[in-house]
Amino acid sequence: MTATTDLSTGHRIAVGPIDTFYLDAGAGDPVLLLHGSGPGVSGWANWQKTIPGLAEEFRVLAPDIVGYGATSRPDDVRYSLQTWTDHVVGFMDALGIERASLVGNSLGGRISLALAEQHPDRVSRMVLMGSPGVGMTITDGLKALRAYEPSPENMRALLLDYFAVDKSIITDELVRIRYEASVETYDAYRAMFFDPKHAGNDLSITEEQVRGIRTPSLLVHGREDKVVPPEVSWTMVNLLPDADLHVFARCGHWTQIERAAEFTELVAAFLRG
């Protein structure tokens, strides 16, 4: 595969039965960027401001995890934390990547934790940004995410009310892109969190599990996060054996967008080791 810095296009690769779309930029040690679970989310939507800076030093890969974005959604898939974790491991296998650093936003952070627990030899370092963990509660922001029904007005309200402290970043273009993507993936989104045959809501983790994860970790949280309380990261940093915590003031659930330059610089420094 040839890496590209044209972030409007991407690549596709077969991960078992899942036709997986991903962005690929830069060269060097591999870094996987794992997006969250909001409606209309994708690798591009989550990481467009992060990829260019990290790609100056690393090979940066941002897959659309099964159920989201432009990746296929097989009829027989059972959405769960294990399915998503297996998809990321299979993605690494398909590209011949033995070991990588992980940067996970929200759900992507929980997937990173599962990967570090189950396959510690394959994770060099990990960044957990607004990630659920021990002490996670059902917040108003999370309820709003799950209750979303596609319309431009609903998408604008969701992003304004629950994602950003700086409302100026919620542009008409951002609303349009997220709304259109949410329409395409809405059936899968509803199924993974509301159909009992799926287990999208089961993201729990125990203190014992966390204490067993030895991967060097950086936790990043927005102080005003309304989706995942920042107290979760404070709890997690006291449980993980090798972890630092950085809290951004005047920042919500989108640290990588609201504080893009500072976030990228912080993550790059940590990934350098």
VEXDRENSE-205885 format. One record per residue: x, y, z of N, C-alpha, C, O, CB in turn; residue in one letter. Coordinates in pm, whole numbers. Glycine has a CB too. Example, Ala and Ser with C-alpha at 12.3 -4.5 7.8 and 13.67 -1.06 7.14 Angstrom:
! VEXDRENSE-205885
PT    npx    npy    npz   capx   capy   capz    cpx    cpy    cpz    opx    opy    opz   cbpx   cbpy   cbpz rest
PT   1319   -569    780   1230   -450    780   1320   -330    780   1424   -332    846   1131   -447    905    A
PT   1285   -225    708   1367   -106    714   1290      3    787   1341    114    804   1408    -60    572    S
//
This chain:
! VEXDRENSE-205885
PT    npx    npy    npz   capx   capy   capz    cpx    cpy    cpz    opx    opy    opz   cbpx   cbpy   cbpz rest
PT     84   -120      0      0      0      0     87    125      0    187    133     72    -95      0    122    M
PT     50    222    -80    122    347    -86     54    449      3    -66    473    -10    131    399   -230    T
PT    128    508     93     70    607    183     29    730    105     90    763      3    169    644    294    A
PT    -73    798    151   -120    919     84   -137   1030    186   -167   1005    302   -252    893     11    T
PT   -116   1154    141   -144   1268    226   -269   1342    178   -303   1446    233    -23   1363    229    T
PT   -338   1289     76   -464   1345     30   -575   1289    118   -621   1176     97   -490   1313   -121    D
PT   -618   1368    217   -710   1316    316   -854   1310    267   -942   1265    340   -703   1400    440    L
PT   -881   1356    144  -1015   1344     89  -1037   1207     26  -1150   1172     -9  -1041   1454    -14    S
PT   -931   1130     12   -942    995    -43   -879    897     55   -816    938    152   -875    985   -183    T
PT   -897    770     29   -840    671    119   -818    540     48   -816    535    -75   -929    650    239    G
PT   -802    436    125   -775    302     74   -880    206    127   -955    237    220   -634    255    114    H
PT   -885     89     66   -973    -17    114   -891   -145    124   -803   -170     41  -1097    -36     20    R
PT   -921   -225    225   -853   -353    242   -952   -452    306  -1034   -414    389   -723   -337    329    I
PT   -941   -577    268  -1028   -680    324   -976   -724    460   -861   -765    473  -1039   -801    228    A
PT  -1061   -715    560  -1031   -768    693  -1133   -878    718  -1241   -853    771  -1036   -655    806    V
PT  -1100   -999    679  -1199  -1105    677  -1310  -1066    581  -1282  -1029    467  -1255  -1133    819    G
PT  -1437  -1071    626  -1548  -1033    538  -1576   -883    536  -1670   -839    470  -1671  -1106    581    P
PT  -1496   -805    609  -1523   -661    623  -1434   -581    528  -1312   -579    542  -1500   -616    769    I
PT  -1498   -515    432  -1427   -426    338  -1401   -296    412  -1492   -215    432  -1511   -402    205    D
PT  -1277   -276    451  -1242   -170    546  -1181    -49    477  -1083    -61    403  -1146   -224    651    T
PT  -1240     67    502  -1189    194    449  -1095    256    551  -1122    253    671  -1306    292    414    F
PT   -984    311    503   -891    375    596   -810    484    527   -792    482    405   -796    271    657    Y
PT   -762    577    606   -670    682    562   -530    641    600   -508    574    701   -707    820    624    L
PT   -434    680    518   -295    637    535   -205    752    495   -204    791    378   -263    508    451    D
PT   -129    807    589    -45    924    559     88    914    633     95    860    743   -117   1055    598    A
PT    193    966    571    323    973    635    401    843    627    361    748    559    306   1012    777    G
PT    513    842    697    602    725    701    671    721    836    686    823    903    707    729    585    A
PT    712    601    875    779    584   1004    706    482   1088    634    397   1036    788    717   1078    G
PT    725    490   1220    657    397   1310    506    413   1297    457    526   1292    702    420   1457    D
PT    431    302   1292    286    312   1271    210    361   1393    240    322   1506    231    179   1229    P
PT    112    447   1368     22    498   1470   -120    480   1418   -154    530   1311     52    648   1504    V
PT   -203    409   1495   -343    390   1457   -429    490   1533   -421    500   1656   -389    245   1486    L
PT   -513    563   1459   -607    656   1518   -745    591   1516   -796    559   1408   -607    793   1443    L
PT   -805    571   1631   -933    500   1643  -1041    598   1688  -1032    657   1796   -921    381   1743    L
PT  -1142    614   1604  -1246    714   1627  -1346    670   1733  -1341    558   1783  -1319    742   1497    H
PT  -1437    761   1767  -1539    735   1868  -1666    677   1808  -1665    623   1697  -1571    861   1943    G
PT  -1778    690   1882  -1900    622   1842  -2018    716   1816  -2132    670   1812  -1939    524   1948    S
PT  -1993    843   1799  -2103    936   1775  -2165    917   1638  -2101    862   1549  -2055   1077   1790    G
PT  -2289    961   1619  -2353    950   1488  -2278   1032   1383  -2241   1147   1405  -2499    997   1496    P
PT  -2255    969   1267  -2183   1036   1159  -2034   1036   1174  -1964   1104   1099  -2230   1175   1149    G
PT  -1981    960   1270  -1837    961   1294  -1766    877   1190  -1824    786   1130  -1805    910   1435    V
PT  -1639    907   1169  -1551    830   1080  -1407    868   1114  -1383    960   1192  -1583    857    927    S
PT  -1314    796   1055  -1174    832   1076  -1146    974   1031  -1076   1049   1098  -1084    736   1002    G
PT  -1202   1011    916  -1181   1146    862  -1245   1252    951  -1183   1354    981  -1237   1157    719    W
PT  -1369   1229    995  -1439   1327   1077  -1366   1351   1208  -1356   1464   1255  -1582   1283   1105    A
PT  -1314   1244   1268  -1246   1256   1398  -1106   1315   1388  -1066   1392   1475  -1238   1121   1462    N
PT  -1033   1280   1284   -888   1300   1287   -831   1390   1178   -710   1395   1160   -823   1169   1278    W
PT   -916   1461   1105   -865   1542    994   -767   1649   1038   -678   1686    962   -980   1607    921    Q
PT   -781   1698   1162   -687   1800   1210   -564   1740   1277   -468   1812   1305   -758   1892   1307    K
PT   -567   1611   1303   -457   1543   1372   -359   1478   1275   -238   1477   1298   -511   1439   1468    T
PT   -411   1422   1167   -330   1342   1076   -212   1420   1016   -100   1369   1019   -416   1288    965    I
PT   -231   1542    962   -117   1608    898      3   1629    989    116   1607    948   -161   1741    844    P
PT    -21   1670   1113     90   1694   1205    161   1566   1243    284   1561   1242     41   1763   1329    G
PT     87   1461   1278    150   1335   1317    220   1270   1198    321   1202   1216     47   1240   1375    L
PT    167   1290   1077    226   1228    958    363   1285    923    433   1229    839    133   1244    841    A
PT    401   1396    985    536   1448    964    642   1358   1025    759   1363    986    548   1589   1021    E
PT    602   1274   1123    698   1188   1193    664   1040   1189    752    956   1206    709   1231   1334    E
PT    536   1007   1166    490    870   1179    408    829   1057    361    914    981    409    852   1307    F
PT    392    698   1040    291    650    946    158    645   1022    145    571   1119    328    508    887    R
PT     62    724    978    -63    742   1049   -175    672    972   -196    698    854    -95    892   1070    V
PT   -246    583   1041   -354    506    980   -482    530   1059   -483    515   1181   -320    355    976    L
PT   -589    567    989   -716    594   1055   -825    512    988   -883    557    888   -750    746   1050    A
PT   -855    393   1040   -961    311    980  -1100    354   1024  -1118    408   1133   -939    164   1016    P
PT  -1198    330    938  -1338    338    979  -1372    201   1040  -1374    101    969  -1434    374    857    D
PT  -1400    199   1168  -1427     73   1238  -1564     21   1195  -1655     99   1168  -1421     93   1394    I
PT  -1577   -111   1189  -1699   -172   1135  -1824   -116   1204  -1832   -108   1327  -1693   -324   1151    V
PT  -1921    -77   1121  -2042    -12   1168  -2041    138   1144  -2144    204   1157  -2061    -38   1314    G
PT  -1925    191   1107  -1908    335   1092  -1844    371    959  -1777    289    896  -1824    391   1206    Y
PT  -1868    495    917  -1800    550    801  -1824    471    674  -1935    423    649  -1653    556    828    G
PT  -1718    460    593  -1727    397    460  -1692    248    462  -1690    184    357  -1636    468    363    A
PT  -1665    193    580  -1639     49    592  -1770    -28    576  -1876     18    618  -1572     15    729    T
PT  -1762   -146    514  -1883   -226    492  -1944   -271    625  -1876   -278    727  -1852   -349    405    S
PT  -2072   -301    620  -2146   -342    739  -2214   -476    709  -2332   -479    674  -2251   -233    782    R
PT  -2141   -588    723  -2200   -719    692  -2327   -745    772  -2337   -707    889  -2099   -830    719    P
PT  -2424   -809    708  -2554   -834    773  -2542   -919    898  -2620   -905    991  -2649   -900    675    D
PT  -2442  -1009    899  -2432  -1102   1011  -2337  -1056   1121  -2308  -1133   1213  -2389  -1237    961    D
PT  -2287   -933   1114  -2195   -886   1217  -2270   -863   1348  -2384   -817   1347  -2124   -756   1172    V
PT  -2206   -896   1459  -2261   -867   1592  -2174   -758   1653  -2059   -783   1690  -2265   -996   1684    R
PT  -2229   -639   1664  -2151   -527   1715  -2127   -543   1865  -2220   -560   1944  -2223   -395   1686    Y
PT  -2000   -536   1902  -1960   -548   2042  -1818   -497   2055  -1748   -478   1955  -1973   -695   2094    S
PT  -1775   -476   2178  -1636   -435   2202  -1539   -537   2144  -1437   -499   2086  -1609   -418   2353    L
PT  -1570   -666   2158  -1481   -769   2105  -1477   -767   1953  -1371   -785   1893  -1524   -907   2153    Q
PT  -1591   -744   1889  -1594   -734   1743  -1507   -620   1696  -1428   -635   1602  -1738   -715   1692    T
PT  -1522   -504   1760  -1443   -388   1721  -1293   -410   1747  -1209   -371   1666  -1491   -263   1796    W
PT  -1260   -472   1859  -1120   -502   1889  -1062   -598   1787   -952   -577   1738  -1106   -559   2030    T
PT  -1137   -704   1756  -1091   -802   1657  -1074   -737   1520   -984   -772   1445  -1190   -919   1649    D
PT  -1161   -643   1487  -1150   -574   1358  -1020   -495   1350   -953   -496   1246  -1271   -481   1336    H
PT   -984   -427   1457   -859   -350   1457   -738   -443   1448   -643   -414   1375   -850   -262   1584    V
PT   -741   -553   1523   -630   -650   1514   -621   -707   1373   -512   -720   1318   -649   -764   1618    V
PT   -736   -742   1315   -737   -793   1178   -688   -691   1077   -623   -726    979   -876   -839   1141    G
PT   -719   -565   1101   -671   -456   1015   -518   -449   1020   -453   -436    916   -732   -321   1059    F
PT   -462   -458   1140   -316   -459   1153   -256   -580   1081   -155   -568   1011   -275   -461   1302    M
PT   -319   -696   1097   -269   -817   1030   -273   -801    879   -178   -839    810   -352   -940   1072    D
PT   -382   -745    827   -397   -730    682   -290   -640    623   -249   -659    508   -535   -675    649    A
PT   -244   -543    701   -141   -450    655     -1   -495    694     97   -427    663   -168   -311    710    L
PT     10   -607    763    141   -657    803    204   -575    913    327   -566    921    232   -661    686    G
PT    122   -513    999    173   -430   1109    177   -514   1236     72   -550   1289     85   -302   1130    I
PT    295   -546   1283    309   -630   1401    284   -552   1530    231   -607   1627    448   -691   1405    E
PT    323   -426   1531    319   -348   1655    295   -201   1619    355   -150   1524    451   -364   1738    R
PT    210   -135   1694    177      5   1664    142     78   1793    111     16   1895     61     14   1563    A
PT    148    209   1786     91    292   1892    -54    320   1857    -91    324   1739    172    425   1910    S
PT   -136    341   1960   -279    364   1940   -317    500   1998   -271    538   2106   -362    252   2005    L
PT   -402    572   1926   -463    695   1978   -613    676   1965   -666    672   1853   -412    824   1900    V
PT   -682    664   2078   -824    632   2075   -909    741   2135   -883    787   2246   -849    505   2147    G
PT  -1011    783   2061  -1106    884   2107  -1234    815   2154  -1298    746   2075  -1138    987   1995    N
PT  -1271    831   2280  -1396    780   2334  -1404    628   2314  -1326    556   2375  -1517    849   2267    S
PT  -1496    577   2230  -1501    433   2204  -1366    382   2157  -1325    272   2195  -1609    402   2099    L
PT  -1296    460   2075  -1164    419   2028  -1065    400   2142   -976    316   2133  -1110    522   1932    G
PT  -1082    478   2249   -998    458   2366  -1029    328   2437   -939    259   2484  -1014    573   2462    G
PT  -1158    294   2444  -1194    167   2508  -1146     48   2426  -1106    -54   2482  -1346    158   2528    R
PT  -1150     61   2293  -1095    -44   2207   -945    -56   2230   -891   -167   2234  -1124    -14   2058    I
PT   -878     57   2245   -733     56   2270   -702    -18   2399   -608    -98   2404   -678    199   2278    S
PT   -780      7   2503   -759    -64   2630   -776   -214   2613   -698   -292   2667   -857    -12   2736    L
PT   -879   -255   2537   -902   -398   2514   -787   -459   2436   -745   -571   2465  -1034   -419   2439    A
PT   -736   -386   2338   -625   -437   2259   -499   -450   2343   -425   -548   2332   -600   -347   2138    L
PT   -475   -351   2428   -356   -355   2515   -366   -467   2617   -265   -524   2657   -338   -221   2586    A
PT   -489   -499   2660   -509   -607   2756   -491   -743   2688   -426   -832   2744   -648   -596   2819    E
PT   -549   -760   2570   -551   -890   2504   -427   -917   2420   -387  -1032   2403   -673   -900   2418    Q
PT   -366   -812   2367   -250   -827   2278   -141   -726   2317   -104   -641   2236   -292   -806   2128    H
PT    -89   -735   2438      6   -633   2486    132   -622   2401    192   -515   2393     46   -662   2627    P
PT    172   -733   2336    292   -730   2253    273   -651   2125    370   -626   2054    335   -869   2221    D
PT    150   -613   2093    123   -545   1967    101   -394   1984     80   -322   1886      3   -607   1901    R
PT    105   -348   2109     80   -206   2136    204   -143   2198    247   -182   2307    -43   -188   2230    V
PT    262    -47   2129    382     20   2179    346    122   2288    399    118   2399    458     91   2064    S
PT    256    210   2255    209    315   2345     64    343   2312     18    309   2203    296    445   2334    R
PT     -8    404   2404   -145    441   2370   -185    572   2435   -146    605   2547   -242    331   2411    M
PT   -266    646   2359   -325    771   2405   -475    748   2415   -539    708   2318   -291    891   2309    V
PT   -531    774   2532   -675    757   2557   -736    895   2573   -709    964   2672   -701    668   2684    L
PT   -817    937   2477   -872   1072   2476  -1022   1068   2501  -1098   1019   2417   -841   1142   2344    M
PT  -1065   1120   2616  -1206   1117   2649  -1261    976   2650  -1373    951   2607  -1284   1201   2551    G
PT  -1181    883   2700  -1215    741   2692  -1297    695   2812  -1269    736   2925  -1088    657   2682    S
PT  -1399    611   2789  -1467    550   2903  -1376    453   2976  -1280    401   2919  -1593    477   2856    P
PT  -1406    431   3103  -1324    342   3184  -1392    320   3318  -1513    334   3330  -1183    400   3203    G
PT  -1313    286   3417  -1367    264   3551  -1431    393   3602  -1372    500   3595  -1255    216   3648    V
PT  -1554    380   3653  -1625    497   3704  -1712    566   3601  -1772    670   3630  -1527    594   3757    G
PT  -1720    511   3480  -1803    571   3375  -1950    567   3415  -2000    465   3463  -1782    499   3242    M
PT  -2019    678   3393  -2163    686   3419  -2235    725   3289  -2172    771   3194  -2194    790   3531    T
PT  -2364    705   3287  -2444    745   3171  -2475    894   3184  -2558    934   3265  -2577    660   3161    I
PT  -2408    974   3105  -2421   1119   3113  -2534   1167   3021  -2583   1093   2936  -2289   1187   3075    T
PT  -2573   1293   3040  -2672   1353   2950  -2619   1356   2807  -2694   1337   2712  -2708   1495   2997    D
PT  -2490   1380   2794  -2430   1381   2660  -2440   1247   2592  -2472   1240   2473  -2286   1424   2668    G
PT  -2413   1141   2666  -2421   1006   2608  -2566    972   2574  -2592    910   2471  -2362    902   2706    L
PT  -2658   1011   2659  -2800    987   2628  -2840   1060   2501  -2915   1006   2419  -2889   1034   2746    K
PT  -2791   1182   2483  -2825   1259   2363  -2767   1194   2237  -2832   1194   2133  -2773   1403   2376    A
PT  -2647   1140   2248  -2587   1070   2135  -2674    952   2092  -2701    934   1974  -2447   1021   2170    L
PT  -2716    873   2188  -2793    753   2158  -2934    787   2111  -2994    709   2036  -2799    662   2280    R
PT  -2989    901   2153  -3125    938   2115  -3131   1010   1981  -3241   1038   1932  -3186   1026   2222    A
PT  -3019   1039   1922  -3014   1116   1797  -3093   1049   1685  -3083    928   1663  -2870   1135   1752    Y
PT  -3172   1130   1615  -3239   1089   1492  -3197   1185   1382  -3194   1306   1405  -3395   1085   1509    E
PT  -3165   1133   1262  -3101   1215   1160  -3185   1332   1110  -3295   1315   1059  -3066   1129   1045    P
PT  -3130   1450   1126  -3177   1572   1061  -3066   1675   1079  -2992   1668   1177  -3314   1622   1121    S
PT  -3053   1770    987  -2951   1874   1005  -2969   1949   1137  -2871   1984   1203  -2954   1972    889    P
PT  -3092   1974   1174  -3119   2049   1297  -3076   1970   1420  -3016   2026   1512  -3268   2085   1307    E
PT  -3106   1842   1422  -3067   1759   1536  -2916   1744   1546  -2860   1745   1656  -3130   1622   1524    N
PT  -2850   1732   1431  -2704   1722   1433  -2642   1850   1485  -2550   1846   1567  -2650   1690   1293    M
PT  -2690   1964   1438  -2636   2092   1485  -2655   2106   1636  -2563   2147   1707  -2703   2209   1411    R
PT  -2775   2073   1685  -2801   2085   1829  -2711   1992   1909  -2659   2031   2014  -2949   2055   1859    A
PT  -2692   1869   1860  -2608   1772   1931  -2465   1824   1943  -2405   1820   2050  -2610   1636   1859    L
PT  -2410   1873   1832  -2271   1919   1833  -2255   2045   1917  -2156   2059   1990  -2224   1946   1690    L
PT  -2351   2136   1909  -2342   2260   1985  -2359   2237   2135  -2287   2296   2216  -2447   2359   1937    L
PT  -2453   2150   2171  -2488   2133   2313  -2392   2043   2389  -2374   2059   2509  -2627   2079   2324    D
PT  -2330   1946   2318  -2258   1842   2392  -2112   1820   2352  -2040   1750   2422  -2330   1715   2378    Y
PT  -2068   1877   2241  -1933   1844   2196  -1831   1955   2213  -1714   1928   2240  -1938   1805   2054    F
PT  -1872   2079   2198  -1773   2187   2191  -1802   2298   2290  -1917   2338   2308  -1768   2244   2051    A
PT  -1697   2346   2354  -1706   2468   2433  -1700   2589   2340  -1775   2685   2356  -1593   2475   2539    V
PT  -1608   2582   2243  -1595   2687   2142  -1697   2660   2031  -1672   2578   1942  -1449   2693   2085    D
PT  -1810   2727   2035  -1918   2701   1939  -1881   2737   1796  -1946   2691   1702  -2043   2777   1980    K
PT  -1778   2820   1779  -1742   2864   1643  -1690   2751   1557  -1688   2763   1434  -1637   2973   1650    S
PT  -1648   2640   1618  -1596   2529   1537  -1709   2446   1476  -1684   2361   1389  -1506   2438   1622    I
PT  -1833   2469   1519  -1947   2396   1464  -1995   2472   1340  -2090   2550   1348  -2063   2379   1571    I
PT  -1931   2449   1229  -1962   2519   1105  -2073   2447   1029  -2106   2332   1056  -1837   2529   1017    T
PT  -2131   2519    933  -2233   2457    848  -2178   2336    775  -2248   2236    758  -2287   2559    747    D
PT  -2052   2344    733  -1990   2233    661  -1974   2111    751  -2000   1998    709  -1854   2275    605    E
PT  -1931   2134    875  -1915   2022    969  -2051   1957    996  -2061   1834    997  -1852   2071   1102    L
PT  -2153   2038   1016  -2287   1983   1040  -2333   1902    920  -2388   1793    936  -2388   2096   1070    V
PT  -2311   1954    800  -2354   1883    679  -2284   1749    666  -2349   1647    640  -2328   1968    556    R
PT  -2153   1747    683  -2076   1624    668  -2121   1520    770  -2143   1403    736  -1926   1652    683    I
PT  -2135   1561    895  -2175   1466    999  -2318   1418    979  -2349   1301   1001  -2160   1529   1137    R
PT  -2406   1509    938  -2545   1469    914  -2554   1367    801  -2619   1263    817  -2631   1592    881    Y
PT  -2490   1396    688  -2498   1304    574  -2442   1167    610  -2498   1065    570  -2423   1363    453    E
PT  -2332   1165    684  -2274   1037    726  -2366    964    823  -2373    841    821  -2137   1059    791    A
PT  -2435   1039    907  -2524    975   1005  -2643    908    938  -2692    806    987  -2574   1077   1107    S
PT  -2689    962    826  -2799    901    752  -2756    766    695  -2830    668    702  -2846    993    639    V
PT  -2635    762    639  -2584    640    575  -2566    526    674  -2587    409    639  -2452    669    505    E
PT  -2529    557    797  -2496    452    894  -2600    439   1005  -2576    371   1104  -2360    480    955    T
PT  -2715    505    991  -2810    513   1102  -2863    376   1144  -2873    350   1264  -2927    602   1064    Y
PT  -2895    289   1050  -2949    158   1086  -2849     79   1171  -2886     17   1271  -2985     79    960    D
PT  -2723     81   1131  -2621     11   1208  -2602     77   1344  -2584      8   1445  -2487      8   1132    A
PT  -2605    209   1348  -2587    283   1473  -2697    248   1573  -2669    224   1690  -2586    434   1446    Y
PT  -2822    246   1527  -2932    210   1615  -2922     65   1661  -2947     33   1777  -3065    233   1544    R
PT  -2883    -23   1568  -2875   -166   1601  -2771   -192   1709  -2797   -267   1803  -2843   -248   1477    A
PT  -2654   -132   1695  -2544   -168   1786  -2574   -129   1931  -2519   -189   2024  -2415   -102   1741    M
PT  -2660    -29   1951  -2686     17   2088  -2826    -19   2140  -2850     -9   2260  -2668    165   2095    F
PT  -2917    -60   2051  -3054    -85   2095  -3106   -225   2063  -3202   -269   2126  -3145     15   2033    F
PT  -3046   -294   1968  -3089   -430   1936  -3022   -526   2034  -2899   -527   2044  -3054   -467   1787    D
PT  -3100   -607   2107  -3041   -693   2210  -2944   -798   2157  -2867   -855   2235  -3150   -763   2283    P
PT  -2944   -826   2027  -2847   -923   1976  -2707   -862   1964  -2609   -934   1944  -2892   -975   1839    K
PT  -2698   -729   1976  -2569   -661   1975  -2533   -620   2118  -2616   -628   2209  -2573   -536   1881    H
PT  -2408   -577   2137  -2363   -543   2272  -2278   -416   2272  -2175   -407   2339  -2281   -660   2333    A
PT  -2324   -317   2194  -2247   -194   2181  -2234   -115   2309  -2140    -37   2324  -2308   -108   2078    G
PT  -2328   -134   2402  -2324    -59   2527  -2236   -122   2634  -2207    -60   2736  -2462    -43   2581    N
PT  -2193   -245   2611  -2115   -317   2713  -1967   -282   2700  -1890   -354   2635  -2136   -471   2702    D
PT  -1930   -172   2762  -1791   -123   2754  -1725   -122   2891  -1625    -54   2911  -1787     18   2693    L
PT  -1781   -197   2984  -1730   -194   3121  -1590   -253   3129  -1549   -334   3045  -1825   -271   3214    S
PT  -1517   -211   3230  -1384   -264   3258  -1363   -258   3409  -1410   -164   3474  -1272   -182   3181    I
PT  -1294   -356   3464  -1275   -362   3609  -1142   -301   3648  -1052   -283   3566  -1283   -508   3657    T
PT  -1131   -269   3777  -1004   -216   3828   -892   -318   3809   -779   -281   3775  -1017   -178   3977    E
PT   -922   -444   3829   -821   -548   3812   -770   -553   3669   -650   -567   3646   -878   -685   3851    E
PT   -860   -542   3572   -818   -540   3432   -726   -422   3404   -623   -437   3338   -940   -535   3340    Q
PT   -764   -306   3453   -684   -186   3426   -545   -197   3488   -446   -162   3425   -755    -61   3480    V
PT   -537   -246   3610   -407   -259   3677   -314   -355   3604   -192   -347   3620   -427   -305   3820    R
PT   -370   -446   3525   -288   -541   3452   -234   -490   3320   -156   -559   3255   -366   -664   3427    G
PT   -274   -369   3278   -230   -314   3149   -101   -235   3169   -101   -131   3235   -341   -223   3087    I
PT      7   -284   3114    139   -226   3135    182   -129   3026    290    -70   3036    240   -334   3147    R
PT    102   -111   2923    137    -24   2811    156    119   2858     69    173   2927     29    -31   2703    T
PT    267    183   2823    283    326   2854    167    406   2794    138    394   2675    419    380   2801    P
PT    102    487   2876    -23    550   2834    -25    699   2867     33    744   2966   -141    481   2900    S
PT    -93    773   2781   -121    914   2805   -272    931   2799   -335    900   2698    -48   1007   2701    L
PT   -331    981   2907   -473   1010   2910   -494   1159   2885   -427   1242   2946   -537    968   3044    L
PT   -586   1191   2795   -615   1330   2760   -765   1352   2775   -846   1271   2730   -567   1362   2613    V
PT   -801   1462   2840   -944   1488   2863   -972   1637   2856   -890   1719   2897   -989   1431   2999    H
PT  -1089   1672   2803  -1137   1808   2811  -1207   1830   2944  -1289   1749   2985  -1232   1839   2694    G
PT  -1174   1939   3011  -1229   1964   3145  -1381   1975   3143  -1448   1939   3239  -1169   2091   3204    R
PT  -1436   2026   3031  -1580   2045   3020  -1649   1935   2939  -1757   1957   2883  -1609   2179   2957    E
PT  -1589   1818   2932  -1646   1706   2857  -1782   1668   2916  -1792   1634   3034  -1549   1585   2859    D
PT  -1888   1672   2832  -2023   1639   2876  -2063   1496   2837  -2172   1451   2871  -2121   1737   2818    K
PT  -1975   1425   2766  -2007   1289   2721  -1941   1186   2814  -2008   1096   2865  -1960   1268   2576    V
PT  -1812   1200   2835  -1739   1115   2930  -1679   1207   3037  -1594   1290   3005  -1626   1030   2857    V
PT  -1721   1196   3162  -1674   1287   3266  -1522   1280   3281  -1465   1171   3278  -1741   1255   3399    P
PT  -1455   1393   3298  -1309   1391   3315  -1265   1313   3438  -1150   1268   3445  -1257   1533   3324    P
PT  -1355   1296   3536  -1321   1217   3654  -1285   1073   3619  -1211   1007   3693  -1437   1219   3753    E
PT  -1337   1023   3506  -1304    887   3464  -1155    876   3436  -1091    778   3476  -1385    848   3339    V
PT  -1099    974   3366   -955    969   3337   -872    984   3464   -766    923   3475   -917   1079   3237    S
PT   -920   1062   3560   -848   1075   3687   -845    941   3759   -743    903   3817   -912   1184   3776    W
PT   -957    869   3758   -961    736   3817   -866    641   3744   -791    567   3807  -1105    680   3814    T
PT   -870    645   3613   -789    553   3532   -640    578   3548   -561    483   3549   -828    566   3386    M
PT   -599    704   3559   -456    732   3570   -401    684   3703   -281    660   3717   -430    883   3553    V
PT   -489    669   3801   -446    615   3930   -445    463   3934   -394    403   4028   -536    667   4039    N
PT   -502    401   3831   -505    255   3823   -403    199   3724   -343     95   3750   -643    209   3784    L
PT   -383    267   3612   -286    220   3513   -145    231   3569   -110    334   3625   -299    301   3380    L
PT    -64    126   3556     69    127   3616    165    230   3556    257    275   3624    130     -9   3604    P
PT    144    268   3429    238    358   3361    159    458   3278    144    440   3157    338    278   3271    D
PT    109    563   3343     20    657   3274     37    799   3323     60    823   3442   -124    614   3290    A
PT     26    893   3230     21   1036   3260   -117   1088   3220   -188   1024   3142    136   1114   3186    D
PT   -154   1204   3274   -283   1265   3243   -264   1411   3209   -193   1484   3279   -381   1249   3361    L
PT   -329   1455   3100   -330   1596   3062   -475   1639   3044   -549   1578   2968   -247   1621   2930    H
PT   -515   1744   3116   -650   1798   3106   -645   1935   3039   -571   2023   3081   -717   1807   3247    V
PT   -726   1950   2933   -736   2078   2862   -854   2156   2918   -967   2107   2920   -752   2056   2709    F
PT   -828   2279   2963   -936   2366   3010  -1011   2424   2890   -960   2428   2778   -879   2480   3098    A
PT  -1136   2468   2917  -1221   2527   2812  -1230   2435   2691  -1214   2478   2577  -1166   2664   2770    R
PT  -1255   2308   2718  -1254   2208   2612  -1352   2096   2647  -1358   2051   2762  -1110   2151   2590    C
PT  -1428   2051   2546  -1524   1945   2567  -1473   1809   2524  -1358   1773   2552  -1651   1976   2494    G
PT  -1557   1732   2455  -1526   1594   2417  -1437   1586   2294  -1387   1478   2260  -1654   1517   2392    H
PT  -1415   1698   2228  -1338   1700   2104  -1203   1769   2122  -1174   1868   2055  -1418   1771   1994    W
PT  -1123   1719   2211   -991   1780   2234   -912   1792   2104   -845   1893   2082   -912   1697   2335    T
PT   -918   1690   2018   -839   1687   1896   -886   1789   1793   -816   1817   1696   -842   1549   1835    Q
PT  -1004   1845   1814  -1057   1948   1723  -1053   2086   1788  -1009   2182   1726  -1200   1914   1681    I
PT  -1098   2096   1913  -1100   2225   1982   -960   2276   2013   -935   2397   2007  -1180   2215   2110    E
PT   -869   2187   2046   -731   2227   2079   -635   2151   1989   -540   2088   2035   -699   2198   2231    R
PT   -662   2157   1858   -598   2068   1761   -446   2075   1764   -380   1971   1774   -646   2102   1623    A
PT   -389   2194   1755   -244   2207   1747   -177   2159   1875    -78   2087   1871   -204   2353   1719    A
PT   -233   2198   1990   -174   2157   2118   -189   2007   2140    -98   1942   2192   -240   2234   2234    E
PT   -304   1952   2100   -326   1809   2113   -224   1731   2030   -163   1636   2079   -469   1771   2071    F
PT   -207   1771   1905   -114   1700   1817     29   1708   1869    102   1609   1865   -122   1757   1675    T
PT     69   1824   1917    204   1840   1971    224   1752   2095    329   1688   2110    230   1988   2006    E
PT    125   1750   2182    132   1669   2303    143   1520   2269    226   1449   2325      9   1693   2391    L
PT     60   1475   2176     60   1334   2138    189   1296   2068    245   1189   2096    -58   1303   2047    V
PT    238   1380   1979    362   1351   1908    479   1335   2005    561   1245   1991    392   1461   1807    A
PT    485   1424   2104    594   1418   2202    586   1288   2281    689   1224   2308    589   1539   2299    A
PT    465   1247   2318    449   1122   2392    486   1002   2305    552    910   2353    305   1107   2444    F
PT    446   1001   2179    473    888   2093    622    874   2062    670    764   2034    395    901   1965    L
PT    694    985   2067    840    977   2046    906    901   2159   1016    848   2142    902   1118   2035    R
PT    842    895   2273    898    821   2384    995    900   2468   1049    848   2565    965    701   2336    G
//
